[in-house]
């Protein structure tokens, strides 16, 4: 019974993080092809706080909500057209990004240094998926895809990785102490 309650609690928290991702996706700085959004910060937070399984569940739920037409993607957009459009690779890249960040932290520890490494690598995973997808869908050369889908996001991505690491570790610690999250390995 307790295990079922814990699983239900984690599913509810995952759904809340899907909503948080949708909310932060609306924080947008427009650029020509791909805008800077709060989505990647939210992905890093979800994975850092929830770990691999539930962080990935929250991302999958977020993508599913957007795919069925709920306007949770950037600029209140939705639908399969967004997923299969020029920015879809970034959205699809959120799945391995969330899994990797959570997995890395579960294998090491939920400490800032490890979270920074995980979120930085996660940022590059998202950017790689997005850049390759942008190249294919927008029929760009590698240089143009890199210039519009990767390079402009490195500095901002590092800032978001640091924020996700710092806030994520802090919030995870507090939620674990409050018995809201199922704790994984927490030692260094």
N, C-alpha and C positions, 0 to 999 in steps of 0.2 A: 504494500500500500504506500509506504513512504517513497519507494523508488518511482512509483507511478506519479505521485505528487511532485517529485523533483523533476521528472521528465516533462510533466504538464507545465510546471513553472518555467522551465527552460524554453519550451515551445512558445509560451506567452512572451517571454523576454525576447526571443528571436523575432516574433511578430512585431514587437515594439521597435526593435532595431531596424526592421524592414521599413517601418514608418519613419524612423529617424533618417534613414538613407534617402527616402523620398522627400523629406523636408529639406535636408541639406543639399539635395540636387537642385533645389530652386535658388540657391545662392550661386549666382552666375556672373562671371566676367566674360562678356562676349569677345570672341576672336573670330577671324574669317572662317575657318573650317570647323575647328573644334574649340568650344568654349572651356574656360577654366570653371570648374564647379566644385561644390562641397561634397559631391558624391564620393570621391576618393578618400577624403578625410573620414567620412562616415563608414566606408568600407574598412579602413584601418581601425577605427574605433570598435566596430562590431567584432572584427576578428581578434583584436587585442583583448577585448573584454570577455568575449564569449568562447574563444578558442576555435579550433578547426571545425568541429561538427556543427555547432550552433551558429557560429559566425557565417559559415557557408550556407546553412539553412536560411538565415536572414537575408543573404544576398539572393539566393534562389527565389525566395518569396517575393522580394522586391522586383526582380526581373519578371516573374510570373504576373505580378500585379500590373506592371507596365505593358507586358505582352498582351494581356486581355483587354487593355484599353483604359485602365485607370491612370490618369495623368501624373505619374510619379517621376518620370524622367525629366531631365533638364528642360527648363522653360515650359513646364506643365505639359510636356509631350507624352505620347504613349503609342502603343501599337507595334506590330511586327515590322512596320516600315522603319521605325526608329532603330530597332535591333538589327535589321538588315541594311540600314543606311550607312553613311560614312562614319558615324560615331559608334556603330554597333560593336565593333571590336573592343572598344574600351569597356562597354557594358558586359560583354561576354568574358572579357579578361578579369572582371571583378570576381568571378567564381574561383579560378585558380589562385588569384591574389588572396582572397579571404582564407581559402584552405591553407595556403602556404604560411601565411602569417600566424594563424592559429596553431598549425602543426609545429612550426619552428619554436613557438613559445612553449608549447606543451613538452617538446623534447628538451628545451633548455630551462628557462624560467620566465615568469612574468615580471621581469625587472626592466627598468628603462633601457639599459644598454642593449639587451637582447631584443626588446621591442623596437628599438631604433633600427637595428640590423634587419629585423623581419619586415618592418614597414618600408624601409628603403628598398629592399629587394622586391617587396610586393609592388611598390610604385613602378619599378622597372618592368615587372611582369605585365602590369596593366598597360604601360606605355608600349611595350613590344607587341602585345596583342592588338592594341589600337592602331599602331603604325602599320603593321602588316595588313590589317583589315582595310585601313584607309587607302593604302596603296592599291589594293585589289579593287575595292568598290568604287573609288574615285578615279581609277585608272591613272594613277600618278607614278612617276619614277621614284626610285628609292630615295633620292636626294630631296625631292619635293615632299614625299611622305614623311621623311625624317624632319624636315624643316617645319612642317605644319602639324605633325602629330606627335612629335617626341621632344625636340629641342626646346620649344617654348614652355614646356611643363616641368623641366628638370628642377629648377630652383624652387618654384612653387610646390612641386611634389616633395622636395626635401623638407620644406617648411611644414607641409601637411603631415609628412611622416613623423616629424618631431612632435607636432601637436597630438597626433593620434597615439604616439608612444607615451607621452607624458600624461595626457588626460586618461588614456585607456588603462594604463597601469594603476593610476590613482583610483579611478572608478571601479575597476575590477577588484582591487583590494578592499574597498569599502563595501561593495556588493557581496563579496565572499564573506567578510566579517559579519555582515547582516544576515547570512545564510540565505541569500537570494540566488546566488550562483553555486553550482557544483564546482568545488575546488579541484584543480589538477595540481600537479607538482608545483610548488611555490618556492622552492629553495634555489639558491644560486648554484 
